[in-house]
Amino acid sequence: MRRAIPAQWFNLGMHLVSMVFGLFGLVVVLPNTEFIESLSEAGLQVFSWGMQNGGASYMIFGAIAAFLYGKQTIGLKRTLAFCIPAIGISVTSELLGTSTGFPFGAYSYLSGLGYKIADLVPFTIPMSWFYMGFSSFLIAATLMRFGTGLGYRISAIALGALMLTSWDFVLDPAMSQTPYPFWEWHQAGEFYGMPYQNFIGWMGTGALFMTVATLIWGKNNQPILNRQQILFPTIMYAGNFMFALILSFNAGFYIPALLGILVGALPLVVLYFTTPNAELSSPSITTVIAVEAPKAETIATR
């Protein structure tokens, strides 16, 4: 019997595979009408289903993976303390944004990302805010190994929100300004079709739910992880960033992509490789969260 795959890693794998499938469809298949016409009836149905549901599927897998990882690594209560504000605040921001233009600007979602809440926001969008915000913050929170005072916590929140926003630098043009968009802007954008207000909205929304989570956790209960523990969110962030990067480069949006690398991918690499391997221990750190005994459900493979 083969070794069981932990559920969080299985879902992360499905998340990444779903993204690769979507990337292949957007970059290779859709622009190639001859390939689509050559598909059999069954192949066409599979491709059509994948393009209609792939966007929603990869975000669902991502949210499940992040939640299970959090449950095992920092505990269920701490994970819920991040998940609930992240989803609640982000869906509120998105509903406001699509109905009033605040805080991101005037935009609307098209089809391809799942059922829309109030016919405005796909239900999967708050899930993506959760798993990317969670990944960004846990990586940025390694800064608090130097101390958990107010300055360090503000720095972690600011960097986490910036890393989250840098993903949008790369993703937004490719998802809204290409022949196969998933949302559209209803105002002239100053930055490759995007209004600068959008980035302020991203920073503000991310910083708000990260702040709420840190307040709930408390000064002496922050999730300061070692390098082994942040491998999962590092892969999660890097996979989503690469998805957006390939789409942007393919569409010719080089400046947003390079900006995203500078303020997102670079901090990711630096923080990962400067975070200690061993369990953190420093007199300046009040609380260190170690890996809990494995309790997550596992999925057996044959």
Steps between C-alpha positions, in 0.01 A plus 500: 500500500631841408537776753192716546505855367406762761172664402645851484771391257252306287278809469800721431600260223151513351507879529825517302388242243176693444700818442725327247192370317351850494828653389530250215146578390544878510846518344507206258153368421263799480719698256534187284164454330634217283581296809151554643338400172708181492366381836253215511155556644610351832823701499308819426265433789790439739676815384181705522427375851857572608495856369163568663582349838880500516523851644262420783657158564855620551389763752289248693794260520725789608270604783462142626875446485577821691240427767625145560859621511408768752304253713801270524770766534355778715181338625132519413417806714785710360415394145135595546611830654664580167262325261176659621621864491680441169190364329257737673698819437604408144147410387376827652768695311422314177124555530560870569746520214273339242197703608648840591857511366649524851768399595645357176338706226217425257513140378286191461557125480423299190435126488743218570565532873189340642160605640480871582398628842220755448570456128815708552794306647593136428489301823856381431655847513492531882659154513795627296534800732518255790759256371726762340463738794570216744807391305630856466457580868651179639807557283523869599443411867843334510623857559357470850772254595693815591222615734123522537474867592263734320760607243578143397132409473426808288797414277372144452151624415633762258728252324229233490254747344765614251576142395129438455465817292805415288317188386229730365761712318573193292157332489261786434616610151507141375153425636329820384684638194536189283271336238366262769431719805346396832416854611490841336566859603239768441737794538818603327786345691823695536716190546459249217124528513484495881431808714754573773205492738488124446837450667405721794187289539703179491752625756226631725284188484793265558645710782158523667430127528863427591475759777175350629659155509809619687282680755296185558818294538650747744854628541628184665332255264626596155574220245877526464604200293828345390609429144358150491163628616479779240583267211129441438396868478815571297396242239143631508611859442763409239259281303235772477760764424647292216152444357446877487854566378470267200165651403639853525815426303294318238278808464796739486446665841867510594510804732225375738662156499844638586350723770327196649830310503670788680244546780360146518729225377821657628377539862369142479843362408687714753267414788494130421876459487572725799247327726674250732456130432477396863221586742533866584627589842589851608460686825343787308217278375229425749314229313608260230246273335645160425353240271218322674475124497355399165124496536386591154318240302707316245413375158638156421635416158529160351 
